[in-house]
Amino acid sequence: IGGVDDSFNTFFSESGAGILVPRAVFLDLEPTVVDEVRTGTYRALFHHEQLITGKEDAANNYARGHYTVGKELVDLCLDRARILAEQRTGLQGFRVFHSFGGGTGSGFTSLLLE
């Protein structure tokens, strides 16, 4: 879409079928929130491999998100982020949205950022 330096290409890529796909990976240890994206109005916008969930949440426990439940998903999540990053020629950074307050994603996100 547009030229190589088009700022639009920073946040979206074009699939082989000409569909615009956001450069985003959705991660959650617990599936219900990401399942809303999978089945909601915008389900066709995201590639199914960019929606990653675990089977259980960390139960508002930093240690479970960092040391136990999160360890099961961290390699897959980093691999998906790596694949998206390698598709860019001029990667400038990442945007990470999560909660820093204990329990709600803080353990898993700190594991990802290590």
N, C-alpha and C positions, 0 to 999 in steps of 0.2 A: 504494500500500500504506500503510495507516495514514493519519495526518495529515500535513500539510505539513512539520511539524517533526520527523517521525519519524526517528530516527537511522539506522534501517535504510536509508532512502532515500539516505543519504550514500554507501553502497557498492554499492547495487543499484538498477536501474531496472526498470520493468515494461514489457514489450513490448506491442504491440497485441493479441497472442494470450494475454496474461496470464502470460507466462514471465518469470521473474526473470533479469536479465542483469547480471553484475558491471560496474561502471563501471571498466573497466581496458583498457589498451592494452598488448599484448605486442609488444616490438620486439627484433629481433636481426638483425645483418648476415648471419648464417649461418642457414639454414633448419631444421636438424635438431632443435634444442631446441623451437622453436615448433611444428614439425610433430608433436611428441609431444602437444602440447595439441590440435592440429587433429584428430588421429586417435585420441586416447586416450579414457579413460573419461569425461572431462568435456567432450568436444567439443561437445555440445549446449548447454552452459552459456554459451559465448562466441559472439558474433557474428563471422562470418568477416572482417569489415572491421576488427576490433579486433586481429587477429593479423597483424602486418606483419613480413616478412622480406626480406632481400636475397638475392643469389645467391651471394655469397662472403663469408667472414669477413675480418677485418682482419689475420689471421695474427700475432696478439700484437704488433701494431705500432700504437702510439698515433697516429702520423701518418696511417696508412692509414684508421683509423677516423674521424679528424677531418677530414682534407683530401681524401681521394679516395673511398673506398668509402662512407663515411658521408654525404658530400655528395649522393649519389644518392637517399637515403631521407629526409633530414631534413625536406624540405617536406611529404611525405606524412605523416610521423609527427606533425609539429606541427599539420597540418590535422586529423588524427583526434583529437588531444588537444583542439584547439579546439572541435570538434563536440561532444565529450562535455562540455566545460566550459560551452558555451552552452546545454546542456539543463538546467542547474541554475539555480535562482534565487538561491541563497545560497552560491556556491562559496567555500570557505574555504582551499583550498590543494591541493597535489599531493603524492603520495608517490612517490618515485622509488627503485627498488631496482636497484643495479648495483654493479659492482666498481670501486673506486678504484685498485687496483693496476694497473700498466701492462699494456696489451694486452687484458685481458678486458673490453671494453666502455667503458673509460675515455675513449678518444678520441671515440667516437660520443656518449657521454653528455655529455661536456663541450661538444660541438657543439650538442646539444639544449638545454643549459642557457644557452647564450650569449644 
